[in-house]
Amino acid sequence: MIFKTVVATLFTLSGLASALAATPAYYIAEFQATDLDAIKPYSAQVESTFRPFGGRFIVRGGEPDVKEGF
């Protein structure tokens, strides 16, 4: 009985790990830079933080086109 419980637990954990690995995540940021020169080193490194996880930019920069709200 203990063996069956251990095997069932291992299958459950491996299923959980693969489900978590396949779950998409989105990082959304909005800010107004007041010193463009000071932010350049940070901006140059942002993409390298996503790369190990298979991340990529969908949209970056530009002027927003607000349709509703503020």
N, C-alpha and C positions, 0 to 999 in steps of 0.2 A: 504494500500500500504506500509506503514511503517513497519507493521508486516511482510510482505513478504520479504522485504529487510533485516530486522534483522535476520529472519530465514535463508535466503539464505547466509548471511554473516557468521552466526554461523556454518552452514554446511561447508562452504568453509574453515573457520579457523580450524574446527575439522579435515577436510581432509588434510589440510596442516600440522597440527601437527602430524597426524599419518604417513604421507609420510616422514616427517623429522625424526621421531623416527625409521623408518625402513631403512633409508639410511645408507649403510655401510660406514665406514671411515677407512683409513689406516694410521698408523703412521710409518714412515720410518726414521730411524736415522743411520748415519754412523759417527763414530768418532774413534779417536785413543787415548786411555787412556795413559797418561804418568805416572800416579801415581795410580796403581791398588788398593792399600790400601785405598786411599782417596775416590775412587769411589764406594767402597763396600756398604756404607750406602745408597747411592743414588740408586744403582742397586737393592738392596733388597726391595726398596719401589716402584719401577716403576710399577710392576704388580697391586698393590693396587689402582693405579690411573685409571686403565682400568676397574677393576672389577665392579664398580657401573653402568657402561654402557654396561655390558655384553661382554667386550673386553677380548681378549686372545692373547697370542703370537702365531704367526704362525712359525716364525723362530727366534732363539735368539742365538747369539754367533757363534763361529766356524770360520774357514778360508774360505773366498770366493773363488769360482772357476770362474775366469773371462774368459768368452768365446770370447768377442770382446771388442774393445776399450782400455781404459787405463789399 
